[in-house]
């Protein structure tokens, strides 16, 4: 409990402004570092996304997120392109995680139905036959049904919470307000 309170105090002290918004500053000292040097297309630098994920993921989703890009020669930056590229990246990531969670739920339901169907089918077969071959088949069906049921439980419970948190973090980033500031001195003024 003490570690959780320390984390909350750290986040409140370093990232939450007076209005209750979480503010993350991305300070870029050279405009050329904004885009990837490996592509002739204007792709945002991967390091920006890694930095934002590292800083913003621990911030609880209850706080509206504001991302401040602090760039010295701001008039040469296509702000709407940068804003759209950032939001598009996180929106696609969010939609991918939503789809993955939905697919996991579908697989879990299919495994659950298959497991119960095998158990019902086994109980119907065991009533009809008493031969030793049928007992082996029955035991195999029971074993297979429990494997299906375990897979259903695994898809529903094991690791799902972390995936939901990750999905919500991507949503928070996709909905973040993006601001542009021309100098590092203006960071304090822009976060109120």
DRENTIKOL-635011 format. One record per residue: residue number from 1; chain; x, y, z of N, C-alpha, C in turn. Coordinates in Angstrom, 2 decimals. Example, Ala and Ser with C-alpha at 12.3 -4.5 7.8 and 13.67 -1.06 7.14 Angstrom:
<atoms>
- kolvo,rofi,n_xx,n_yy,n_zz,ca_xx,ca_yy,ca_zz,c_xx,c_yy,c_zz
- 1,A,13.19,-5.69,7.80,12.30,-4.50,7.80,13.20,-3.30,7.80
- 2,A,12.85,-2.25,7.08,13.67,-1.06,7.14,12.90,0.03,7.87
</atoms>
This chain:
<atoms>
- kolvo,rofi,n_xx,n_yy,n_zz,ca_xx,ca_yy,ca_zz,c_xx,c_yy,c_zz
- 1,A,0.83,-1.19,0.00,0.00,0.00,0.00,0.87,1.25,0.00
- 2,A,1.98,1.21,0.73,2.84,2.37,0.82,3.45,2.69,-0.55
- 3,A,3.83,1.66,-1.31,4.40,1.87,-2.64,3.38,2.52,-3.57
- 4,A,2.11,2.11,-3.47,1.05,2.68,-4.30,0.86,4.16,-3.97
- 5,A,0.91,4.51,-2.69,0.76,5.91,-2.28,1.95,6.73,-2.75
- 6,A,3.16,6.17,-2.70,4.34,6.88,-3.18,4.25,7.15,-4.68
- 7,A,3.76,6.17,-5.43,3.59,6.35,-6.87,2.56,7.43,-7.14
- 8,A,1.46,7.41,-6.40,0.41,8.43,-6.58,0.96,9.82,-6.25
- 9,A,1.73,9.94,-5.17,2.31,11.23,-4.81,3.28,11.71,-5.89
- 10,A,4.09,10.79,-6.43,5.04,11.14,-7.48,4.30,11.65,-8.72
- 11,A,3.25,10.94,-9.13,2.49,11.34,-10.31,1.82,12.69,-10.07
- 12,A,1.20,12.86,-8.90,0.52,14.12,-8.60,1.50,15.29,-8.57
- 13,A,2.68,15.07,-8.03,3.65,16.15,-7.90,4.28,16.50,-9.25
- 14,A,4.59,15.51,-10.06,5.36,15.76,-11.27,4.54,15.91,-12.55
- 15,A,3.33,15.39,-12.60,2.61,15.38,-13.86,1.23,16.03,-13.84
- 16,A,0.63,16.21,-12.70,-0.73,16.75,-12.63,-0.67,18.26,-12.41
- 17,A,-1.36,19.01,-13.28,-1.37,20.47,-13.12,-2.51,20.89,-12.20
- 18,A,-2.67,22.19,-12.01,-3.68,22.72,-11.10,-5.10,22.43,-11.55
- 19,A,-5.30,22.25,-12.85,-6.64,21.98,-13.38,-6.99,20.49,-13.34
- 20,A,-6.08,19.66,-12.86,-6.34,18.23,-12.77,-6.03,17.46,-14.04
- 21,A,-5.25,18.05,-14.93,-4.83,17.38,-16.16,-3.44,16.78,-15.98
- 22,A,-3.22,15.65,-16.61,-1.87,15.08,-16.64,-1.14,15.71,-17.82
- 23,A,0.03,16.26,-17.56,0.78,16.97,-18.59,2.12,16.27,-18.79
- 24,A,2.39,15.93,-20.05,3.66,15.30,-20.42,4.33,16.20,-21.44
- 25,A,5.57,16.58,-21.17,6.33,17.43,-22.08,7.28,16.58,-22.92
- 26,A,7.26,16.83,-24.22,8.21,16.20,-25.15,9.09,17.32,-25.66
- 27,A,10.30,17.38,-25.14,11.21,18.47,-25.49,12.10,17.98,-26.63
- 28,A,12.00,18.67,-27.75,12.77,18.32,-28.94,13.65,19.50,-29.26
- 29,A,14.97,19.33,-29.12,15.89,20.44,-29.32,16.19,20.72,-30.79
- 30,A,15.95,19.75,-31.64,16.19,19.94,-33.07,14.97,19.43,-33.84
- 31,A,14.42,20.26,-34.69,13.22,19.92,-35.45,13.40,18.65,-36.28
- 32,A,14.61,18.37,-36.72,14.86,17.18,-37.55,14.67,15.89,-36.76
- 33,A,14.72,15.95,-35.43,14.53,14.74,-34.61,13.05,14.38,-34.46
- 34,A,12.17,15.20,-34.98,10.74,14.95,-34.88,10.31,13.80,-35.78
- 35,A,10.98,13.67,-36.93,10.62,12.64,-37.89,11.71,11.60,-38.02
- 36,A,11.32,10.41,-38.44,12.26,9.30,-38.58,13.25,9.57,-39.70
- 37,A,14.53,9.35,-39.44,15.53,9.57,-40.51,15.57,8.43,-41.53
- 38,A,14.84,7.36,-41.27,14.90,6.17,-42.12,13.84,6.12,-43.20
- 39,A,13.02,7.14,-43.29,11.94,7.11,-44.26,11.85,8.46,-44.96
- 40,A,11.55,8.41,-46.25,11.35,9.66,-46.96,9.96,10.23,-46.70
- 41,A,9.07,9.38,-46.15,7.76,9.86,-45.74,7.92,10.56,-44.39
- 42,A,7.00,11.38,-44.04,7.07,12.09,-42.77,6.47,11.22,-41.67
- 43,A,7.25,10.27,-41.19,6.82,9.42,-40.08,7.42,9.97,-38.80
- 44,A,6.61,10.05,-37.76,7.14,10.51,-36.48,8.18,9.53,-35.97
- 45,A,9.17,10.07,-35.33,10.26,9.25,-34.80,9.73,8.26,-33.76
- 46,A,10.14,7.03,-33.88,9.69,5.96,-32.98,10.06,6.25,-31.52
- 47,A,11.16,6.96,-31.32,11.59,7.28,-29.96,10.58,8.16,-29.23
- 48,A,9.86,8.98,-29.97,8.82,9.82,-29.35,7.72,8.95,-28.76
- 49,A,7.29,7.94,-29.53,6.25,7.04,-29.03,6.74,6.23,-27.83
- 50,A,7.98,5.77,-27.89,8.52,5.00,-26.76,8.61,5.88,-25.51
- 51,A,9.03,7.12,-25.69,9.10,8.05,-24.56,7.71,8.30,-23.98
- 52,A,6.74,8.59,-24.84,5.38,8.84,-24.36,4.80,7.62,-23.66
- 53,A,5.03,6.44,-24.20,4.54,5.22,-23.54,5.18,5.04,-22.17
- 54,A,6.45,5.34,-22.07,7.16,5.17,-20.80,6.66,6.17,-19.76
- 55,A,6.44,7.39,-20.17,6.04,8.43,-19.22,4.54,8.37,-18.91
- 56,A,3.71,8.20,-19.92,2.26,8.34,-19.73,1.57,7.07,-19.25
- 57,A,2.14,5.90,-19.47,1.46,4.66,-19.06,1.18,4.59,-17.56
- 58,A,2.09,5.02,-16.69,1.77,4.95,-15.25,0.72,5.95,-14.78
- 59,A,0.43,6.96,-15.60,-0.55,7.97,-15.20,-1.94,7.36,-15.30
- 60,A,-2.72,7.40,-14.24,-4.07,6.81,-14.28,-4.93,7.45,-15.36
- 61,A,-5.82,6.66,-15.91,-6.67,7.12,-17.01,-7.75,8.10,-16.58
- 62,A,-7.89,8.35,-15.30,-8.90,9.30,-14.83,-8.51,10.74,-15.14
- 63,A,-7.22,10.97,-15.40,-6.75,12.31,-15.69,-6.74,12.55,-17.20
- 64,A,-7.33,13.65,-17.65,-7.19,13.99,-19.07,-5.72,14.28,-19.37
- 65,A,-5.24,13.79,-20.49,-3.82,13.90,-20.82,-3.58,15.05,-21.80
- 66,A,-2.53,15.81,-21.51,-2.08,16.88,-22.41,-0.63,16.60,-22.75
- 67,A,-0.33,16.58,-24.05,1.05,16.37,-24.50,1.56,17.69,-25.06
- 68,A,2.61,18.20,-24.45,3.23,19.44,-24.91,4.48,19.11,-25.72
- 69,A,4.50,19.50,-26.98,5.71,19.40,-27.79,6.44,20.73,-27.66
- 70,A,7.63,20.70,-27.12,8.43,21.90,-26.94,9.51,21.87,-28.03
- 71,A,9.36,22.75,-29.03,10.23,22.76,-30.19,10.73,24.19,-30.41
- 72,A,12.04,24.39,-30.62,12.55,25.75,-30.74,12.02,26.53,-31.95
- 73,A,12.08,25.98,-33.14,11.60,26.70,-34.32,10.24,26.16,-34.74
- 74,A,9.26,26.55,-33.95,7.90,26.02,-34.07,7.21,26.43,-35.36
- 75,A,7.57,27.58,-35.90,6.90,28.06,-37.10,7.21,27.20,-38.33
- 76,A,8.25,26.36,-38.28,8.62,25.49,-39.40,8.02,24.09,-39.29
- 77,A,7.24,23.86,-38.25,6.66,22.53,-38.00,5.19,22.53,-38.42
- 78,A,4.81,21.50,-39.15,3.41,21.32,-39.54,2.68,20.70,-38.34
- 79,A,2.12,21.58,-37.50,1.52,21.14,-36.24,0.35,20.19,-36.45
- 80,A,-0.50,20.48,-37.41,-1.66,19.61,-37.63,-1.23,18.22,-38.09
- 81,A,-0.16,18.16,-38.90,0.33,16.85,-39.35,0.87,16.04,-38.17
- 82,A,1.66,16.69,-37.32,2.23,16.01,-36.15,1.10,15.55,-35.22
- 83,A,0.14,16.42,-34.97,-0.99,16.09,-34.10,-1.77,14.89,-34.67
- 84,A,-2.07,14.94,-35.96,-2.83,13.86,-36.59,-2.05,12.55,-36.61
- 85,A,-0.74,12.63,-36.87,0.09,11.42,-36.91,0.14,10.76,-35.53
- 86,A,0.28,11.57,-34.49,0.32,11.04,-33.13,-1.01,10.40,-32.75
- 87,A,-2.08,11.08,-33.01,-3.41,10.56,-32.67,-3.75,9.32,-33.50
- 88,A,-3.38,9.33,-34.77,-3.65,8.18,-35.64,-2.89,6.94,-35.14
- 89,A,-1.62,7.12,-34.76,-0.83,5.99,-34.27,-1.49,5.36,-33.04
- 90,A,-1.87,6.20,-32.08,-2.46,5.66,-30.87,-3.89,5.16,-31.08
- 91,A,-4.62,5.77,-32.00,-5.98,5.29,-32.27,-5.94,3.92,-32.93
- 92,A,-5.02,3.73,-33.88,-4.89,2.41,-34.51,-4.44,1.36,-33.50
- 93,A,-3.52,1.74,-32.62,-3.07,0.82,-31.58,-4.22,0.46,-30.65
- 94,A,-5.02,1.46,-30.29,-6.19,1.22,-29.43,-7.17,0.27,-30.11
- 95,A,-7.49,0.53,-31.38,-8.43,-0.32,-32.11,-7.90,-1.75,-32.24
- 96,A,-6.61,-1.91,-32.43,-5.99,-3.24,-32.50,-6.17,-3.98,-31.18
- 97,A,-5.98,-3.29,-30.08,-6.13,-3.92,-28.77,-7.59,-4.27,-28.47
- 98,A,-8.52,-3.41,-28.91,-9.95,-3.72,-28.76,-10.30,-4.97,-29.54
- 99,A,-9.81,-5.07,-30.76,-10.06,-6.24,-31.60,-9.46,-7.50,-30.97
- 100,A,-8.25,-7.39,-30.45,-7.61,-8.54,-29.83,-8.39,-9.02,-28.60
- 101,A,-8.87,-8.09,-27.79,-9.66,-8.46,-26.61,-11.00,-9.09,-27.02
- 102,A,-11.62,-8.56,-28.05,-12.88,-9.14,-28.54,-12.64,-10.55,-29.09
- 103,A,-11.55,-10.73,-29.84,-11.23,-12.07,-30.36,-10.95,-13.05,-29.23
- 104,A,-10.28,-12.60,-28.20,-10.04,-13.47,-27.05,-11.35,-13.90,-26.40
- 105,A,-12.30,-12.98,-26.31,-13.60,-13.30,-25.73,-14.33,-14.32,-26.61
- 106,A,-14.26,-14.16,-27.92,-14.90,-15.10,-28.82,-14.27,-16.48,-28.69
- 107,A,-12.93,-16.53,-28.65,-12.24,-17.82,-28.48,-12.63,-18.47,-27.15
- 108,A,-12.71,-17.66,-26.11,-13.07,-18.20,-24.80,-14.47,-18.80,-24.84
- 109,A,-15.40,-18.11,-25.47,-16.77,-18.64,-25.55,-16.82,-19.92,-26.39
- 110,A,-16.06,-19.95,-27.48,-16.02,-21.16,-28.32,-15.43,-22.34,-27.55
- 111,A,-14.35,-22.09,-26.81,-13.75,-23.15,-25.99,-14.72,-23.61,-24.91
- 112,A,-15.43,-22.67,-24.31,-16.40,-23.00,-23.27,-17.52,-23.86,-23.83
- 113,A,-18.06,-23.47,-24.96,-19.14,-24.24,-25.60,-18.63,-25.63,-25.99
- 114,A,-17.44,-25.69,-26.59,-16.88,-26.99,-27.00,-16.65,-27.89,-25.79
- 115,A,-16.13,-27.33,-24.71,-15.88,-28.13,-23.51,-17.16,-28.70,-22.92
- 116,A,-18.17,-27.85,-22.78,-19.44,-28.35,-22.24,-20.13,-29.32,-23.19
- 117,A,-20.01,-29.07,-24.49,-20.61,-29.99,-25.47,-19.96,-31.36,-25.40
- 118,A,-18.65,-31.39,-25.23,-17.97,-32.68,-25.10,-18.39,-33.40,-23.82
- 119,A,-18.56,-32.66,-22.74,-19.01,-33.30,-21.49,-20.42,-33.87,-21.64
- 120,A,-21.30,-33.13,-22.28,-22.67,-33.61,-22.49,-22.66,-34.83,-23.43
- 121,A,-21.91,-34.72,-24.51,-21.81,-35.83,-25.46,-21.24,-37.08,-24.78
- 122,A,-20.24,-36.89,-23.92,-19.64,-38.01,-23.20,-20.66,-38.67,-22.28
- 123,A,-21.44,-37.85,-21.58,-22.42,-38.45,-20.66,-23.51,-39.20,-21.43
- 124,A,-23.83,-38.76,-22.63,-24.81,-39.48,-23.46,-24.22,-40.79,-23.99
- 125,A,-22.97,-40.77,-24.36,-22.32,-41.99,-24.88,-22.14,-43.02,-23.79
- 126,A,-21.75,-42.60,-22.60,-21.47,-43.53,-21.51,-22.75,-44.25,-21.07
- 127,A,-23.90,-43.60,-21.26,-25.17,-44.26,-20.92,-25.49,-45.39,-21.88
- 128,A,-25.05,-45.24,-23.13,-25.38,-46.22,-24.17,-24.43,-47.41,-24.17
- 129,A,-23.16,-47.17,-23.97,-22.15,-48.23,-24.14,-21.42,-48.50,-22.83
- 130,A,-21.04,-49.75,-22.66,-20.26,-50.13,-21.49,-19.00,-50.88,-21.88
- 131,A,-18.65,-50.91,-23.15,-17.44,-51.64,-23.57,-16.19,-50.88,-23.14
- 132,A,-15.08,-51.59,-23.10,-13.82,-50.98,-22.64,-13.31,-49.93,-23.63
- 133,A,-13.55,-50.12,-24.91,-13.16,-49.12,-25.91,-13.93,-47.83,-25.66
- 134,A,-15.20,-47.92,-25.38,-16.01,-46.74,-25.14,-15.60,-46.02,-23.85
- 135,A,-15.11,-46.78,-22.88,-14.62,-46.14,-21.64,-13.35,-45.35,-21.93
- 136,A,-12.50,-45.87,-22.82,-11.29,-45.14,-23.20,-11.67,-43.87,-23.96
- 137,A,-12.61,-44.02,-24.91,-13.09,-42.85,-25.65,-13.72,-41.84,-24.70
- 138,A,-14.47,-42.32,-23.74,-15.12,-41.44,-22.76,-14.07,-40.69,-21.94
- 139,A,-13.06,-41.37,-21.47,-12.00,-40.72,-20.69,-11.26,-39.68,-21.54
- 140,A,-11.02,-40.03,-22.80,-10.37,-39.07,-23.70,-11.24,-37.83,-23.89
- 141,A,-12.54,-38.02,-24.06,-13.45,-36.89,-24.25,-13.51,-36.01,-23.00
- 142,A,-13.49,-36.62,-21.84,-13.49,-35.85,-20.59,-12.21,-35.04,-20.48
- 143,A,-11.09,-35.67,-20.80,-9.81,-34.97,-20.76,-9.80,-33.80,-21.75
- 144,A,-10.25,-34.05,-22.97,-10.30,-33.01,-23.98,-11.26,-31.88,-23.58
- 145,A,-12.37,-32.23,-22.97,-13.31,-31.19,-22.54,-12.70,-30.31,-21.46
- 146,A,-11.93,-30.88,-20.55,-11.29,-30.07,-19.52,-10.20,-29.19,-20.09
- 147,A,-9.52,-29.66,-21.13,-8.54,-28.81,-21.81,-9.25,-27.60,-22.43
- 148,A,-10.37,-27.84,-23.09,-11.14,-26.73,-23.67,-11.64,-25.78,-22.59
- 149,A,-12.12,-26.32,-21.49,-12.62,-25.46,-20.41,-11.47,-24.64,-19.80
- 150,A,-10.31,-25.25,-19.64,-9.17,-24.51,-19.11,-8.77,-23.39,-20.07
- 151,A,-8.77,-23.67,-21.36,-8.44,-22.63,-22.34,-9.44,-21.47,-22.27
- 152,A,-10.70,-21.79,-22.06,-11.71,-20.74,-21.92,-11.41,-19.88,-20.70
- 153,A,-11.09,-20.51,-19.59,-10.76,-19.76,-18.36,-9.50,-18.94,-18.56
- 154,A,-8.52,-19.51,-19.23,-7.26,-18.80,-19.46,-7.52,-17.55,-20.31
- 155,A,-8.32,-17.68,-21.34,-8.60,-16.52,-22.20,-9.41,-15.46,-21.46
- 156,A,-10.26,-15.88,-20.54,-11.09,-14.92,-19.81,-10.37,-14.26,-18.64
- 157,A,-9.45,-14.97,-18.02,-8.92,-14.46,-16.76,-7.42,-14.16,-16.77
- 158,A,-6.63,-15.04,-17.29,-5.18,-14.92,-17.16,-4.65,-13.83,-18.09
- 159,A,-4.10,-12.77,-17.53,-3.50,-11.70,-18.29,-4.47,-10.71,-18.91
- 160,A,-5.75,-10.91,-18.74,-6.74,-10.02,-19.37,-6.70,-8.62,-18.75
- 161,A,-6.52,-8.53,-17.46,-6.51,-7.23,-16.78,-5.41,-6.32,-17.36
- 162,A,-4.22,-6.88,-17.56,-3.11,-6.10,-18.10,-3.43,-5.63,-19.52
- 163,A,-4.09,-6.50,-20.29,-4.44,-6.13,-21.66,-5.50,-5.02,-21.68
- 164,A,-6.42,-5.07,-20.75,-7.44,-4.01,-20.67,-6.80,-2.69,-20.25
- 165,A,-5.88,-2.74,-19.29,-5.17,-1.53,-18.87,-4.37,-0.95,-20.03
- 166,A,-3.69,-1.82,-20.77,-2.91,-1.38,-21.93,-3.82,-0.73,-22.99
- 167,A,-4.98,-1.34,-23.20,-5.95,-0.78,-24.16,-6.41,0.60,-23.70
- 168,A,-6.70,0.74,-22.42,-7.15,2.03,-21.88,-6.05,3.09,-21.96
- 169,A,-4.80,2.66,-21.77,-3.68,3.61,-21.91,-3.58,4.12,-23.34
- 170,A,-3.76,3.23,-24.30,-3.71,3.64,-25.71,-4.87,4.60,-26.02
- 171,A,-6.02,4.35,-25.42,-7.17,5.23,-25.62,-6.89,6.62,-25.03
- 172,A,-6.28,6.63,-23.85,-5.94,7.90,-23.22,-4.98,8.69,-24.11
- 173,A,-4.02,8.01,-24.71,-3.07,8.69,-25.59,-3.76,9.18,-26.86
- 174,A,-4.69,8.38,-27.40,-5.39,8.78,-28.63,-6.28,9.99,-28.41
- 175,A,-6.81,10.13,-27.20,-7.70,11.25,-26.89,-6.97,12.45,-26.29
- 176,A,-5.67,12.35,-26.17,-4.89,13.41,-25.54,-4.94,14.70,-26.35
- 177,A,-4.90,15.79,-25.62,-4.79,17.10,-26.27,-3.31,17.33,-26.57
- 178,A,-3.01,17.76,-27.78,-1.62,17.99,-28.19,-1.41,19.49,-28.36
- 179,A,-0.41,19.99,-27.64,-0.08,21.41,-27.71,1.34,21.57,-28.23
- 180,A,1.63,22.73,-28.77,2.97,23.04,-29.25,3.45,24.32,-28.59
- 181,A,4.67,24.26,-28.08,5.26,25.39,-27.36,6.60,25.67,-28.01
- 182,A,6.92,26.96,-28.17,8.13,27.31,-28.91,9.41,27.24,-28.10
- 183,A,9.36,27.44,-26.80,10.58,27.41,-25.98,10.35,26.59,-24.72
- 184,A,11.42,26.06,-24.16,11.34,25.29,-22.93,10.91,26.16,-21.75
- 185,A,11.17,27.47,-21.84,10.77,28.38,-20.76,9.26,28.49,-20.65
- 186,A,8.56,28.25,-21.75,7.11,28.40,-21.77,6.37,27.16,-21.25
- 187,A,7.10,26.13,-20.87,6.47,24.90,-20.42,5.64,25.15,-19.17
- 188,A,6.19,25.86,-18.21,5.47,26.13,-16.98,4.18,26.90,-17.26
- 189,A,4.26,27.90,-18.11,3.10,28.73,-18.43,2.04,27.93,-19.18
- 190,A,2.45,26.96,-20.01,1.49,26.23,-20.84,0.76,25.14,-20.07
- 191,A,1.25,24.74,-18.92,0.62,23.63,-18.21,-0.46,24.09,-17.25
- 192,A,-0.71,25.36,-17.14,-1.81,25.77,-16.27,-3.02,25.74,-17.07
</atoms>
